Amino acid sequence: MAYENGALDATLAAAAGNDPALLAELRGAFVESLGLHVDLLRRARCDGNWNVAAMRLKGLAASFHAERLIGLAEEALEAAPGEPVVIRKLERFLTEFNTSES
């Protein structure tokens, strides 16, 4: 599946304006935060921790208008803690975003 998230890229570009260094910094901060949220989900062993991590992920996604990521966060909210399919989808999103060109 190819990376597709125009709204996320547009949000980052709008925030950075014409400053490529700022855009790179914002993308890096997003990737770092996303990675931490995915790690929290990966380590969650109870419903409470899983739901908190999924809600935080959804908040991050909503802040950046990342529709595909919002959908993945909602999928996590509906899944059982530690659901490997959800975690793999999130890891794939992170990898695709991290390797995409801005």
Stockholm file with secondary structure:
# STOCKHOLM 1.0

chainA/1-102         MAYENGALDATLAAAAGNDPALLAELRGAFVESLGLHVDLLRRARCDGNWNVAAMRLKGLAASFHAERLIGLAEEALEAAPGEPVVIRKLERFLTEFNTSES
#=GR chainA/1-102 SS CCCCCHHHHHHHHHHHTTCHHHHHHHHHHHHHHHHHHHHHHHHCCSHHHHHHHHHHHHHHHHHTTCHHHHHHHHHHHHSCTTCHHHHHHHHHHHHHHHHSCC
#=GC SS_cons         CCCCCHHHHHHHHHHHTTCHHHHHHHHHHHHHHHHHHHHHHHHCCSHHHHHHHHHHHHHHHHHTTCHHHHHHHHHHHHSCTTCHHHHHHHHHHHHHHHHSCC
//
